[in-house]
Amino acid sequence: MDIISLKQKLQALAPDAIFPENKQLAEIIIPPERYHAFCHDMKNHPDLQFDYLISLTAVDWNDHFMVVSHVTSTVFKHTAVVKTRIDGRENPAADTISDLWKTAEFHEREVFDLFGIKFNNHPDLRRLFLEDDYGYPLRKDFKDESRMIVK
């Protein structure tokens, strides 16, 4: 399926979504309240069958976070980028998609550990690498006073 046809099928599932221009992959920005439902629909839609989560990470844009997932269909060989914008730095959260793709469980733990984004209904959301009180080192406002190099 070409990128235009894929975008049309995705848009039929989420008419309220944003489709940024991307020449390589179909890209879609889903409102956070529709994120889980949309992922469920794109995984189970007979013409899409996005059955494999390649990656899940986040980006800190200073005024908001963006959770970014790459999913593919091993059946149809198409790939899409699914994003959801999370406003609010105090208690950022999104719904987990680990019930849809098991690989998301580990990726979401990593995003929680490094960005502090919580994933609602995650089966085992805890820090992966760092101590509980360390902070979130991939946030742009992160400061680690104990490891500052002063010249």
N, C-alpha and C positions, 0 to 999 in steps of 0.2 A: 504494500500500500504506500503510495507516495505521501509526502508531508501534507499536501493540501487536503487530500481525502481523510487523512488521519486527524487533522485539525477539525474538519467538518464533523467527524464522528464524536470527537471530544466535546466540541461546542454543543452538539445535540444533548450530551449528558449534563452540561453545565453552561446554560446560556448566559449566566451572570458572570462568567469568568473573563479574565483578561488574557489575550493571546499576544505576547510580545513577539516582535519579529525575530526569527531565528532561522538561519538558512540551513542548518544541519539537522536539527531535531524539532519536533513539535514541542512547544513550550506553553504551559498554562499556569496562570496564577489563580488559585482557588481561595475564596473567602474562608477564614479559619473555621467558621461554623459548619461549612460544607465539606471540609477536607476529608474526613474519614468516609463519609457517604460517597463522595466522588471516587475516592480510591477503591472502595468496594465495588462500585459500578464499573469502573474501567477494568478491574481485574476479572469480573464475572460476565461482562458483555461478550456475547458470542463472536462478534466481529473484531473485538480488540484483544481479549485474553492476555492482559498484562500480568503474567504469572511469575515474574521474577523481579525483585527489587535489587538493582545493581548497587546503589549507594544512597545514603541519606546524610545530609550535613546541614549546617546553618551558615548564614552570613550576617554579620553585625553591620548595619548601615547607620549607626549612631542614633537615629531616631526610631528605628524599628529593627526587628530581626526578620530574616527570611529563611524558612525551612525549605531545603531543596532536595528533591528525590529524583533519581533516575530509575525508570522502570522499563522493562522490555517484555516482549512476547516471544517466547521460544518457539511458539507455534507459527506466528506470522512474521517474525523477524523485524518488528518495528519497535522503536524506542521513543520515549517521551520524557520530558522534564516537567515535574509537578512541583509547584511552589505554593507556599502559603505565607502570608505576611502576618507577623505577630507584633502588635503594638504594645507598648508598655514595657519598661525595663525592670520594674520592681518585681513583678511576678509573671514572667512570660510563660505561656503554656499553649500547647496544641494537643489535639487528640492523638493517641497512639495509633499506628497502623501495624503494630507487631502482631495483632490478631489476624491480619490479612497476609502479611509476608513475615515469616519467622526471622529473616535476616534483619528486619527493622529493630528487633529487640536490642541487639548489640549496638547498632548505629545510634539509636535514640539514647542509650546510656552514655555513649561517647559525647553526643551533643549536650546532654544534661551536665556531664562532668566539665566540659570545656566552655560552654556558653551559659549554663544555668537555666536552660529552657526545660520546663517540666512537660512530661507527656502523660496526659490524663489517661487513666486505666492501664498504664503500663504494668506488666506483671512483676517486674523486678527493678524498679527505678532507683538505682543507687550509684554512687560514684564509682568510676571504673579505674582511674589512675591516681587520683589525688585525694588528699584527706578532706573530711567533711567541711572544715573551716578554712580551706585554702583560698577560695574565691574562684573566679572563672577566667582563666588566662587568655581565651580567645576573644573576649570582649574588648572593644577598643578603649574602654575606660578602665581597664584592669591595671592596677599598680601593685607590684610586689615589693614593699618597702624593705623586707628582709634580704633581698638579693640585689638591691640597687648598687650600681657601680658609681662611685663618686671620684672624680679626678681632682 
